[in-house]
Amino acid sequence: MKTESLLLITDAREVLRKAAVAEAKGNPLAAAFLGWLVRHDDLLASLEEAAGRAAAAKGADRNSRNVAVLGFACGIESLKSRFAAEFTQQLEWSMGRPNFATGGEPCGVVADPMNFAGVVTGAEGILVNERPASDSSNGQSQLGRMPMHSSRAEAGGEDC
């Protein structure tokens, strides 16, 4: 390959990395995805910051994007132990949420492939090597014993 071609590829890579960093600053889910995908120091720092905010979300501040952000953090070995418990709790919370809004439109993980990718990444990162903990009374795994919410007001968080 010619030297000029290598310079163009290097330049293009740097321009794309700078664009990714700029996008990550205003979009926590993009920050998490890009940190997980590219694993460059500045993007990993953005992922860690976004995951910290997502882990702190409680009640009405919870949403499916936070679950995805935590999932991407769990896909990074150095961050997994810090965010695994909160990812699991928020994943259980999200499993009790509706997949469709009252008007029938999809929402959350169903509507956004990046949300779905984050949830899958987190599950792969922390759940794939675990044996389901058996409940002696009914044989359900830990995730099988998640609380189901009877109303949106009781559950808190996003509308769907």
Secondary structure as a PSIPRED ss2 file (coil, helix, strand):
# PSIPRED VFORMAT (PSIPRED V4.0)

   1 M C   1.000  0.000  0.000
   2 K C   1.000  0.000  0.000
   3 T H   0.000  1.000  0.000
   4 E H   0.000  1.000  0.000
   5 S H   0.000  1.000  0.000
   6 L H   0.000  1.000  0.000
   7 L H   0.000  1.000  0.000
   8 L H   0.000  1.000  0.000
   9 I H   0.000  1.000  0.000
  10 T H   0.000  1.000  0.000
  11 D H   0.000  1.000  0.000
  12 A H   0.000  1.000  0.000
  13 R H   0.000  1.000  0.000
  14 E H   0.000  1.000  0.000
  15 V H   0.000  1.000  0.000
  16 L H   0.000  1.000  0.000
  17 R H   0.000  1.000  0.000
  18 K H   0.000  1.000  0.000
  19 A H   0.000  1.000  0.000
  20 A H   0.000  1.000  0.000
  21 V H   0.000  1.000  0.000
  22 A H   0.000  1.000  0.000
  23 E H   0.000  1.000  0.000
  24 A H   0.000  1.000  0.000
  25 K H   0.000  1.000  0.000
  26 G H   0.000  1.000  0.000
  27 N C   1.000  0.000  0.000
  28 P H   0.000  1.000  0.000
  29 L H   0.000  1.000  0.000
  30 A H   0.000  1.000  0.000
  31 A H   0.000  1.000  0.000
  32 A H   0.000  1.000  0.000
  33 F H   0.000  1.000  0.000
  34 L H   0.000  1.000  0.000
  35 G H   0.000  1.000  0.000
  36 W H   0.000  1.000  0.000
  37 L H   0.000  1.000  0.000
  38 V H   0.000  1.000  0.000
  39 R C   1.000  0.000  0.000
  40 H C   1.000  0.000  0.000
  41 D H   0.000  1.000  0.000
  42 D H   0.000  1.000  0.000
  43 L H   0.000  1.000  0.000
  44 L H   0.000  1.000  0.000
  45 A H   0.000  1.000  0.000
  46 S H   0.000  1.000  0.000
  47 L H   0.000  1.000  0.000
  48 E H   0.000  1.000  0.000
  49 E H   0.000  1.000  0.000
  50 A H   0.000  1.000  0.000
  51 A H   0.000  1.000  0.000
  52 G H   0.000  1.000  0.000
  53 R H   0.000  1.000  0.000
  54 A H   0.000  1.000  0.000
  55 A H   0.000  1.000  0.000
  56 A H   0.000  1.000  0.000
  57 A C   1.000  0.000  0.000
  58 K C   1.000  0.000  0.000
  59 G H   0.000  1.000  0.000
  60 A H   0.000  1.000  0.000
  61 D H   0.000  1.000  0.000
  62 R C   1.000  0.000  0.000
  63 N C   1.000  0.000  0.000
  64 S H   0.000  1.000  0.000
  65 R H   0.000  1.000  0.000
  66 N H   0.000  1.000  0.000
  67 V H   0.000  1.000  0.000
  68 A H   0.000  1.000  0.000
  69 V H   0.000  1.000  0.000
  70 L H   0.000  1.000  0.000
  71 G H   0.000  1.000  0.000
  72 F H   0.000  1.000  0.000
  73 A H   0.000  1.000  0.000
  74 C H   0.000  1.000  0.000
  75 G C   1.000  0.000  0.000
  76 I C   1.000  0.000  0.000
  77 E H   0.000  1.000  0.000
  78 S H   0.000  1.000  0.000
  79 L H   0.000  1.000  0.000
  80 K H   0.000  1.000  0.000
  81 S H   0.000  1.000  0.000
  82 R H   0.000  1.000  0.000
  83 F H   0.000  1.000  0.000
  84 A H   0.000  1.000  0.000
  85 A H   0.000  1.000  0.000
  86 E H   0.000  1.000  0.000
  87 F H   0.000  1.000  0.000
  88 T H   0.000  1.000  0.000
  89 Q H   0.000  1.000  0.000
  90 Q H   0.000  1.000  0.000
  91 L H   0.000  1.000  0.000
  92 E H   0.000  1.000  0.000
  93 W H   0.000  1.000  0.000
  94 S H   0.000  1.000  0.000
  95 M H   0.000  1.000  0.000
  96 G C   1.000  0.000  0.000
  97 R C   1.000  0.000  0.000
  98 P C   1.000  0.000  0.000
  99 N C   1.000  0.000  0.000
 100 F E   0.000  0.000  1.000
 101 A C   1.000  0.000  0.000
 102 T C   1.000  0.000  0.000
 103 G C   1.000  0.000  0.000
 104 G C   1.000  0.000  0.000
 105 E C   1.000  0.000  0.000
 106 P E   0.000  0.000  1.000
 107 C C   1.000  0.000  0.000
 108 G H   0.000  1.000  0.000
 109 V H   0.000  1.000  0.000
 110 V H   0.000  1.000  0.000
 111 A C   1.000  0.000  0.000
 112 D C   1.000  0.000  0.000
 113 P H   0.000  1.000  0.000
 114 M H   0.000  1.000  0.000
 115 N H   0.000  1.000  0.000
 116 F H   0.000  1.000  0.000
 117 A H   0.000  1.000  0.000
 118 G H   0.000  1.000  0.000
 119 V H   0.000  1.000  0.000
 120 V H   0.000  1.000  0.000
 121 T H   0.000  1.000  0.000
 122 G H   0.000  1.000  0.000
 123 A H   0.000  1.000  0.000
 124 E H   0.000  1.000  0.000
 125 G H   0.000  1.000  0.000
 126 I H   0.000  1.000  0.000
 127 L C   1.000  0.000  0.000
 128 V C   1.000  0.000  0.000
 129 N C   1.000  0.000  0.000
 130 E C   1.000  0.000  0.000
 131 R C   1.000  0.000  0.000
 132 P C   1.000  0.000  0.000
 133 A C   1.000  0.000  0.000
 134 S C   1.000  0.000  0.000
 135 D C   1.000  0.000  0.000
 136 S C   1.000  0.000  0.000
 137 S C   1.000  0.000  0.000
 138 N C   1.000  0.000  0.000
 139 G C   1.000  0.000  0.000
 140 Q C   1.000  0.000  0.000
 141 S C   1.000  0.000  0.000
 142 Q C   1.000  0.000  0.000
 143 L H   0.000  1.000  0.000
 144 G H   0.000  1.000  0.000
 145 R H   0.000  1.000  0.000
 146 M C   1.000  0.000  0.000
 147 P C   1.000  0.000  0.000
 148 M C   1.000  0.000  0.000
 149 H C   1.000  0.000  0.000
 150 S C   1.000  0.000  0.000
 151 S C   1.000  0.000  0.000
 152 R H   0.000  1.000  0.000
 153 A H   0.000  1.000  0.000
 154 E H   0.000  1.000  0.000
 155 A H   0.000  1.000  0.000
 156 G C   1.000  0.000  0.000
 157 G C   1.000  0.000  0.000
 158 E C   1.000  0.000  0.000
 159 D C   1.000  0.000  0.000
 160 C C   1.000  0.000  0.000
